[in-house]
Amino acid sequence: MGFVSKCFDNVHEILGIKVEPGTEDEILKELRRSPGVAAVYTSLGEFDIIALLNIEDSQDLTEFIIEKVRNITGVIDTKTTLIKK
């Protein structure tokens, strides 16, 4: 068990998502329907969309990002940030 797995209950997950222009609304809708997504916002910074996640462990987080988010049409790149509670 890795370090993140051991202390995963002490972190929040923030997912920054870069998307193709014009795809924001559909991606927002898709993310809002996804279990584990607590909130989704558009952003004017480095990322077009910021998602606040509520995912229980590091394996589930990895699967969600790789199998779900990165497969949404229009998603270009993602960056995950873990912050302490």
N, C-alpha and C positions, 0 to 999 in steps of 0.2 A: 504494500500500500504506500503510495507516494505522499509527500508532504501536503499537497493540496487536498488529497482525499481525506487525510487525517483531520484537517482543520476546515473542511468545506462548509460546515455549519456556522462558521464565524465570518463568512464573506457574502457580499452581494456581487452579482455579475452585471456588468454593463457591456453591451454589444454595439459597437459602431459599425455601420453598414454603408458602403459606397454603392450607389446604384446608377444605372443608365438614366439620363435625363428623360422625364416623362413617365417613368415607371413607379414613381414614389407612391401614388395613391393605391395602386394594386398591391404593392409590397406591404404597405401599412395594413391594408385589409387582411392580407394573408397572415401577417404576424399577429394581429389582434385576435385571430381565431386559434392561434397556436397555444396549447397548454404550456405552461412554464413562462409565458410572457406576461409580466406584471403591468407594463406600460410601454407605449411606443410614441416617439416624438420625431418630428422633422427637425433638422438642424441646419444651421448656416455655416458650420465649421468644417473641419476636415472630413467629416462624415455627413451624409445626407439624411440618415435615419439613426436614431439612438434608441435602443431597446433595453429596458430594465428587465432582467430575468429573475425568476424564482425557481431555480432548478436545484434539486437535492444533492447531486454528487457530480464529481468531475467527469465520470464516464457518460452520464446522461447529458451533460453540457456539451461534451465533445460530439456526441451523436447528434444532438439537436443542431449544432452549428454546421457540421459536415453534411449530414443527411437531409436536413430540412432547409435551413437558411440559404446555404450555398447553392441549393438546387432551385431556388425561386428565380423565375425568369426576371432578368434585369439586375440581379445582384452581381456586382463586380468584385467586391472585396469586403472582408470583415476583420475586425480587431476586437478581441475580448480583453476587458480589464476587470480584475478582481479587486474589490475594495473591502477593507475590514469593517465589520459592523461596529 
